[in-house]
Amino acid sequence: MHQSGPAGLSGLSGLSGLCRLTDHLYLSNGRAANDSSQVSRCKITCIVNATETKSSRPPPPEVEYIHIPIADSPVSPLSDHFDKVADKIQLVARLGGRTLVHCNAGVSRSAALCMAYLMKHHGVTLLEAHRWVKTRRSLVRPNEGFWKQLIRYEMELRGCNSVRMVSSSMGEIPDIYEEEARNMMPL
């Protein structure tokens, strides 16, 4: 796997495969998560599937499989799973394993879960967690409901917020998307 960029990790190498976020955490879409050769090459020992349905392809027998049945909807209570998933990723890492978190596209649910883990166990702000994940998988974009849940979670963890929701022509968005939203406005 080609590796470059921050901490030797590439933002390009994993768009269609497994993106390495830390030494013990990977993020991907559903197709890559079901590719047993990629899972084995990256030495994944635990898979967290954040989709509505379980994978039709069972994981390799040595890989622990956790299913978080949740829709990619702004009203889905993803935050109910932040602590459980973050703590599981941390436990797997402490035991020398590697966790792969995925959803269908590797853009919203799984990215939000990874950002929650980074905030809780790496002590970074939500803004830093978003940059960390986006640097390694450029298409991440949690839906606005998950952003609101991440913002509340950051407040619980840190007592302050690094990201806030703002009104835009596209509805409520995180302030980090404001410039992008302005650039999308017709002239």
C-alpha positions as CSV (number, residue, x, y, z in Angstrom):
1,M,0.0,0.0,0.0
2,H,1.4,3.4,-1.0
3,Q,1.9,5.6,2.1
4,S,2.6,9.3,2.2
5,G,1.4,12.5,3.8
6,P,0.8,13.1,7.5
7,A,2.4,10.4,9.7
8,G,3.2,8.4,6.6
9,L,-0.4,7.8,5.7
10,S,-2.0,8.5,2.4
11,G,-5.3,10.1,1.7
12,L,-5.4,8.6,-1.8
13,S,-4.5,5.0,-1.3
14,G,-7.7,4.0,0.5
15,L,-10.5,5.6,-1.4
16,S,-11.4,2.3,-3.0
17,G,-9.9,0.2,-0.3
18,L,-9.1,0.3,3.4
19,C,-7.9,3.8,4.7
20,R,-5.4,3.6,7.6
21,L,-6.3,6.3,10.1
22,T,-4.0,5.1,12.9
23,D,-1.8,2.0,13.4
24,H,-4.9,0.2,14.8
25,L,-7.8,1.8,13.0
26,Y,-9.0,1.6,9.4
27,L,-12.0,3.1,7.6
28,S,-13.6,1.8,4.4
29,N,-16.7,1.3,2.4
30,G,-18.7,-1.9,2.4
31,R,-17.2,-3.4,-0.7
32,A,-13.6,-3.1,0.6
33,A,-14.6,-4.5,4.0
34,N,-15.9,-7.6,2.3
35,D,-12.7,-8.1,0.4
36,S,-11.0,-10.8,2.5
37,S,-7.6,-10.2,0.8
38,Q,-7.6,-6.5,1.9
39,V,-8.8,-7.4,5.4
40,S,-6.1,-10.0,5.7
41,R,-3.3,-7.9,4.2
42,C,-4.1,-5.1,6.7
43,K,-4.1,-7.6,9.5
44,I,-7.7,-6.6,10.6
45,T,-8.8,-8.5,13.7
46,C,-12.2,-6.7,14.3
47,I,-14.8,-5.4,11.8
48,V,-17.4,-2.8,12.9
49,N,-20.2,-2.7,10.3
50,A,-22.3,0.4,10.7
51,T,-25.0,-0.4,8.1
52,E,-28.6,-1.4,8.3
53,T,-27.9,-5.0,7.3
54,K,-25.3,-7.5,8.2
55,S,-22.8,-8.4,5.5
56,S,-23.9,-11.4,3.3
57,R,-20.3,-12.5,3.3
58,P,-19.1,-13.8,6.7
59,P,-15.8,-12.4,7.9
60,P,-12.8,-14.6,8.1
61,P,-13.1,-16.9,11.2
62,E,-10.3,-15.1,13.1
63,V,-11.9,-11.7,12.7
64,E,-14.4,-10.5,15.3
65,Y,-17.5,-9.0,13.7
66,I,-19.7,-6.3,15.3
67,H,-22.9,-5.1,13.6
68,I,-24.3,-1.6,14.5
69,P,-27.7,-1.6,12.6
70,I,-28.2,2.0,11.8
71,A,-29.5,4.0,8.8
72,D,-27.5,6.9,7.3
73,S,-30.2,9.3,8.4
74,P,-29.8,12.6,10.3
75,V,-32.3,11.3,12.9
76,S,-30.5,8.0,13.5
77,P,-29.1,7.8,17.0
78,L,-25.5,7.1,16.1
79,S,-24.2,8.8,19.2
80,D,-25.7,5.9,21.2
81,H,-22.8,3.9,19.8
82,F,-19.9,6.4,20.2
83,D,-18.6,5.2,23.5
84,K,-19.1,1.5,22.8
85,V,-17.4,1.6,19.4
86,A,-14.6,4.0,20.6
87,D,-13.9,1.8,23.6
88,K,-13.9,-1.4,21.5
89,I,-11.4,0.1,19.0
90,Q,-9.2,1.1,22.0
91,L,-9.4,-2.4,23.5
92,V,-8.5,-4.1,20.2
93,A,-5.6,-1.7,19.8
94,R,-4.4,-2.4,23.4
95,L,-4.4,-6.1,22.6
96,G,-2.3,-5.5,19.4
97,G,-5.2,-5.9,17.0
98,R,-6.6,-3.7,14.2
99,T,-10.2,-2.5,13.8
100,L,-11.9,-1.7,10.5
101,V,-15.0,0.5,10.7
102,H,-17.2,0.6,7.6
103,C,-20.6,1.6,6.3
104,N,-21.9,1.5,2.8
105,A,-19.8,4.3,1.3
106,G,-17.3,5.0,4.1
107,V,-18.4,8.6,4.2
108,S,-20.9,9.3,6.9
109,R,-21.7,6.7,9.6
110,S,-18.2,5.0,9.8
111,A,-16.4,8.4,9.5
112,A,-18.5,9.8,12.4
113,L,-17.7,6.7,14.6
114,C,-14.0,7.1,13.8
115,M,-14.1,10.8,14.6
116,A,-15.7,10.0,18.0
117,Y,-13.0,7.5,18.7
118,L,-10.2,10.0,17.9
119,M,-11.8,12.6,20.2
120,K,-12.2,10.2,23.1
121,H,-9.0,8.2,22.9
122,H,-6.6,10.5,21.1
123,G,-7.8,13.7,23.0
124,V,-8.3,15.7,19.8
125,T,-11.0,18.3,19.1
126,L,-13.8,17.5,16.7
127,L,-12.2,19.9,14.2
128,E,-8.9,18.0,14.5
129,A,-10.6,14.6,14.3
130,H,-12.4,15.7,11.1
131,R,-9.1,17.0,9.5
132,W,-7.4,13.8,10.6
133,V,-10.0,11.6,8.9
134,K,-10.5,13.8,5.9
135,T,-6.7,13.9,5.2
136,R,-6.7,10.2,4.9
137,R,-10.1,9.7,3.2
138,S,-11.0,12.9,1.4
139,L,-14.6,12.0,0.7
140,V,-15.8,11.8,4.3
141,R,-18.8,13.9,5.1
142,P,-21.1,12.9,8.0
143,N,-24.7,14.0,7.5
144,E,-25.9,17.0,9.5
145,G,-27.6,14.9,12.2
146,F,-24.3,13.0,12.9
147,W,-22.5,16.4,13.0
148,K,-24.9,17.6,15.7
149,Q,-24.3,14.4,17.6
150,L,-20.5,14.8,17.3
151,I,-20.8,18.4,18.5
152,R,-22.8,17.3,21.6
153,Y,-20.2,14.5,22.2
154,E,-17.3,16.9,22.0
155,M,-19.1,19.1,24.5
156,E,-19.5,16.1,26.8
157,L,-15.8,15.1,26.4
158,R,-14.2,18.6,26.4
159,G,-16.6,21.1,27.8
160,C,-16.3,23.2,24.7
161,N,-16.8,23.0,20.9
162,S,-14.5,23.4,18.0
163,V,-17.2,23.1,15.4
164,R,-20.7,24.6,15.4
165,M,-23.7,24.3,13.1
166,V,-24.6,27.4,11.0
167,S,-27.4,28.2,8.7
168,S,-26.7,28.2,5.0
169,S,-28.5,28.1,1.7
170,M,-28.1,24.3,1.9
171,G,-29.7,24.2,5.4
172,E,-27.9,23.7,8.6
173,I,-24.2,22.7,8.1
174,P,-21.1,22.6,10.2
175,D,-19.2,25.9,10.1
176,I,-16.2,24.1,8.5
177,Y,-18.3,23.7,5.3
178,E,-19.3,27.4,5.2
179,E,-16.8,28.5,2.5
180,E,-17.6,25.4,0.4
181,A,-21.3,26.3,0.6
182,R,-20.7,29.9,-0.4
183,N,-18.6,28.7,-3.4
184,M,-21.6,26.6,-4.5
185,M,-23.9,29.6,-4.6
186,P,-25.0,30.7,-8.1
187,L,-23.6,34.1,-9.1
